[in-house]
């Protein structure tokens, strides 16, 4: 017990299994003691029952308790476009479908409602933190707080105008104002989010790098997603994107590179040398036909890797459990080595890997005394999961998000017995139905084409 531990804490969770991500160690019949927002003790359940008289206790007799998962790359509001333009390559998907629909529909209310829908989906799947890149970031932050979820809100930057901003300077001006508005909120953090090398100028990148250093913010950016992107970049700039980022000072420990499907050996070495992180989005990469990122080669070089879903318009699920399984299977299939990306490695990527990328590893990403009580419980005694020999392997290769029973964020229960708390589900469904009708009507009229 820690010297200052409260003998009457707010909550004690007694779990059959507890996954300590930092050392790949599985504890059995252990308890997590929570006071306020923090974990203050982890100890055998027999001792916890003797030592503490909590205001509330939760019995998880057939469960695995894990850190809340971190979705390292989302466009949360795009949940309103789920399945809108499937089976299309990236640039056709973007230029002929997604961008025109956004031009017609994107607004503050669109972002708020779409993000709230995304939060509901992610929370029910055990995700407690998401790293977002979209427009109207104040609306995204508001929705995340309403849901009781942790978010790293992107200050998105592009050169071309949309309903949110007129140019790169306007994006930055409005994004920084949002940062000031939400500064210090316990659930809301920020990233600088230049969309991609092909949509951001050198001058904008230089300003972004200066701001990232001054504000100590990560830079969240799509890189090397498709072969066409790289060919076009070579024609326009005379180098591959990652080398341009290096020249501009953007490549570094603050970088969260998204997708990173097409990387050469020297580019992997550059990322490793500059301590960059990668947001691996295996489902989106496959669905858009972009390819398979060389994750095993990244991990072999010590590059930090987290997992992301991308937006629901290109996945179509915000399901980090599914990303864990796919990431592990892809690595095994590509390398021919069944030991590649073990279940423990996949869980690390979905939790502490994401926390490190966001610079939040001191606060979230593992079940550790002193960290925030961001936790998810997965029930392992369903017939479809029986028998269970190795709980963490079961988590990755057998369980699904439907098996998540409880979720806590910052010490507060957000999902209990598979039910979202503090959500008006019927109201949210009705709101989403209205957006669906509006988008369908817009498409039929040709306004989004």
Steps between C-alpha positions, in 0.01 A plus 500: 500500500624849423573709815219748429242248383144571613349212698156612383561556130230574247522168319664160513480272195559130571601320180563138409783609272690829469733575209801708601603626160837651594658167589270259311403349832161348572375529858231270630244586768627853539324826578538859382436769761381839373469829680365792297646466153812303594607143566644498852569130550517163324509193722364147544125501545517323838715783636287766335189369673678512836666836450237717333139600568413672173190702425443263208640165396462315169540124470644384169526130578522381139668797337830631369571860607716698257598865459248701302597467135626796297384560144804679364341623176140599438284741308222453753233715337526294182288239678211684331643381166544137600465284187431798276756415228637150547722297266685798351874589492615778731512799266173412323341444840627838621470727196176370351307400811625605845622853430187599302275362774697690763474817292122466505452374855790585733404739780547535872186294568610233248830460685341502845239237415733280297763509774242415765397197293866399470552538875205273572640235268854523635401498867292187451808341345732582791667806344551782750719740298494602133734713293290701257562691178206696366337841467319703769722362780304686767193293407702178520632595844150584620366163383787308662442671835126437474578131447752500785780390271862608470603664170808642333332755274675580175572855388450402136689693233453501120569756231157490339176643640193323633202582721729535802795709383620695198871413492782355712536814712129500573508131600784572741341815639171326575667184628723690740198692628334164572813387685483811718130437563558144624844543655529310828191285456573155650360309202610718208847527348617613158717410202602711205350315205627599155291277275775361274813609311294540181255747661741713706763748376857539618419832667213344694714205607767738632242686706353173627842377608565824690162476676553132585829585671357800683181326616655154545237339280528192277466536122234262367524450120420250223822382335595252226148361476499408129748450218324771295547750782874438499530518119314833491717634782816405311373689195408812696775518763777279363508277808288252690271649770695385803819662368315827451375481859860442609620806308227712659578380853164328541641149543566435866385364832182706476393338172205259475516371143173343389486196267870496394435216257783574254828543685846415372780370721663842537162653588446246775844590632409870490185440704691292752779757530254787555278308744187544293185297565271326254122466513439164334154474340489149352129480416486837325822426311351177367151635431633790289742269323797695630704199609657356813730711716839344593420490870734213585790695349394807703488308826833330425657847483340615823248733334201561724176378341142558612173391342237710329176430321495802269151642451186287480463608136805290409500217752190480571534426874672689780602168654851487646454140614453406134809702405706307755404168348551614142836661577622178657372276219636724223846503657500121527379456143737754342813378681418129507578504871218396733675676790478846340294753700402280789179561690693696762662716230161568343358604838804725559441670163133556585579655838847615605624539142224753439568677829871537416416643157279762663760580767257377768675185620533646851122532523334222298573180307562252781353393832752665726483671839486876447348485153146597407240229552426438131399134493302247297369161608443214258279211607661167410238243605265520202451168321673642190809571710512170688730347604756772577861392553687824432293814570709753304515272197125455536457877508678544168399188307160406638319783681309777326377841604167340592687334790599834658289525816633805689698811414636770729648834393678713756352284775140540384299209366387565143384148407348255749384150409537595132272804532609856431444727796400867473402459133150557368518224238160572346579869461835417339336251262244759395771760443701261283187408301449869422858529373457186292190644335674830432804333342285267285292795383814697421646213297177452305488869415859493380608770747782279634642405162 
